[in-house]
Amino acid sequence: MRKNENFDLSVPTRASRAYIGISLAKFVIRFLRQIWPLLLLYFINPGQVTGIFLVLSVAVISGISTLYAILAYYHFDFFIADDALNIRSGVIKRKEQSIPFSRIQNIHVEEQAIHRLFGVVRLKVETAGSKEEEGIIEALSPGLAKQIKQQIEEKHNTRLETNEEGGSPELQGNV
């Protein structure tokens, strides 16, 4: 991808394919946290848990998690409408978020170690009245994340200027 490449954010866009790798890496970490008692049992008393059972279990779980990560990638997209950032996700249960620009307080671009490994960043959107991030886009190229952030900030600032100059049409009718 070229540095000066612009994306049309008004149409549904997917995150980077690194999303699949990041999802798998996070799964492996969660999996190891949960399976450590079984691994400990295997190394302490190998007769209780056979090696083939352990290998087959890991293979089946790895296959299922890989399939799920790929499906999650293809069922995740986002776009910017006139007044909101829209994020759609979910393999089994579809989730559609529409985050109005008027509610957006902060937009963070983060690059953790796993993101650096894949050459991508995470975009986090915080809104008024919410303790947690309202929206997270996990694997974006740095250029795309910067463009999303700039476009949301521009639309948010334009909306604020419009409200200061004469108010929005909705507010004028109530005055």
C-alpha positions in Angstrom: 0.0 0.0 0.0 1.2 3.5 -0.8 1.5 6.1 1.9 -0.6 8.7 0.1 -3.4 6.2 -0.8 -6.9 7.4 0.1 -9.7 5.1 1.0 -13.4 5.6 0.3 -14.6 5.2 3.9 -18.3 5.7 2.9 -18.4 2.1 1.7 -18.0 -0.9 4.0 -14.3 -1.6 4.4 -12.5 -4.6 6.1 -9.6 -4.4 8.4 -6.2 -5.7 7.3 -5.8 -9.5 6.8 -3.5 -9.3 9.8 -6.8 -9.3 11.8 -6.8 -13.1 11.3 -3.3 -13.5 12.7 -4.0 -11.1 15.7 -7.2 -13.1 16.4 -5.3 -16.4 16.4 -2.5 -15.0 18.6 -5.1 -13.7 21.1 -6.8 -17.1 21.0 -3.6 -19.0 21.7 -2.9 -16.8 24.7 -6.4 -17.4 26.1 -6.1 -21.1 25.2 -2.8 -21.5 27.1 -4.2 -19.7 30.1 -7.1 -22.2 30.2 -5.2 -25.4 29.3 -2.3 -25.1 31.6 -3.8 -27.4 34.3 -4.1 -30.2 31.7 -0.5 -29.6 30.5 0.7 -29.6 34.1 -1.1 -32.9 34.7 0.5 -34.4 31.6 4.0 -33.5 32.6 3.5 -34.5 36.3 1.7 -37.8 35.6 2.0 -38.7 31.9 -0.1 -41.8 32.4 -3.3 -39.9 33.2 -3.4 -38.0 29.9 -2.1 -39.7 26.8 0.1 -37.7 24.4 -2.2 -38.5 21.4 -5.2 -37.2 23.3 -3.3 -34.0 24.0 -2.1 -33.6 20.4 -5.6 -34.3 18.9 -7.2 -31.9 21.3 -4.8 -29.1 20.4 -5.2 -29.9 16.7 -9.0 -29.8 16.8 -9.1 -26.7 18.8 -6.5 -25.0 16.6 -8.5 -25.9 13.5 -11.7 -24.5 14.9 -10.1 -21.3 16.1 -8.4 -20.8 12.7 -11.7 -21.2 10.9 -13.4 -18.9 13.4 -10.7 -16.2 13.0 -11.1 -16.3 9.2 -14.9 -16.1 9.4 -14.6 -13.2 11.9 -12.4 -11.3 9.4 -14.9 -11.8 6.6 -17.8 -10.7 8.9 -16.2 -7.5 10.1 -16.5 -4.2 8.3 -16.8 -0.5 9.0 -17.7 2.7 7.2 -18.3 6.3 7.9 -21.8 7.7 7.2 -22.8 11.4 7.3 -23.0 11.5 11.0 -21.6 8.3 12.5 -18.9 5.6 12.4 -20.6 2.2 11.7 -19.0 -1.1 12.8 -20.5 -4.4 11.9 -19.1 -7.7 13.3 -20.0 -11.1 14.5 -19.9 -14.6 13.1 -22.7 -16.3 15.1 -24.4 -13.2 16.5 -24.2 -10.1 14.3 -23.5 -6.8 16.1 -24.0 -3.5 14.4 -22.7 -0.3 16.1 -23.5 3.2 15.0 -21.4 5.7 16.9 -22.6 9.3 16.3 -19.8 11.8 15.9 -21.5 14.0 18.4 -20.8 11.4 21.1 -17.2 10.7 20.2 -14.8 12.1 22.8 -11.5 10.5 21.9 -9.9 8.4 19.1 -6.8 6.5 20.0 -4.4 4.8 17.6 -2.5 2.1 19.5 0.3 -0.2 18.4 1.0 -3.0 20.8 3.7 -5.6 20.3 1.4 -8.0 18.4 0.4 -5.1 16.1 4.0 -4.2 15.4 4.6 -7.8 14.5 2.0 -7.5 11.7 2.7 -3.9 10.8 -0.8 -2.7 11.8 -2.5 -0.6 14.5 -5.7 -0.6 16.6 -8.2 2.2 16.5 -10.2 2.8 19.7 -13.2 5.1 19.9 -14.3 6.4 23.2 -17.7 8.1 23.7 -19.4 10.3 26.2 -21.1 8.4 29.0 -19.3 5.2 28.4 -16.5 3.7 30.7 -15.2 1.4 28.0 -14.3 1.9 24.4 -17.4 2.1 22.2 -15.7 0.9 19.1 -12.5 -1.0 18.3 -11.1 -1.7 14.9 -8.3 -4.2 15.6 -6.0 -4.4 12.6 -5.6 -1.3 10.3 -2.8 0.0 8.3 -1.4 3.1 10.0 -2.4 5.2 7.0 -6.0 4.0 7.0 -6.2 4.6 10.8 -4.9 8.1 10.4 -7.4 8.8 7.6 -10.3 7.5 9.7 -9.3 9.6 12.6 -8.9 12.7 10.5 -12.2 12.2 8.7 -14.1 11.7 12.0 -12.4 14.7 13.6 -13.2 16.9 10.5 -16.9 15.9 10.5 -17.1 16.3 14.2 -15.6 19.8 14.1 -17.7 20.8 11.1 -20.8 19.8 13.1 -19.7 21.8 16.1 -19.1 24.9 13.9 -22.5 24.5 12.4 -24.1 24.3 15.8 -22.2 27.4 17.0 -23.1 29.5 13.9 -26.9 28.9 13.9 -27.7 25.7 15.5 -28.7 22.6 13.8 -32.2 22.4 12.2 -33.4 20.1 15.0 -32.4 22.6 17.7 -33.8 25.7 15.9 -37.3 24.3 16.0 -37.2 23.9 19.8 -36.0 27.5 20.6 
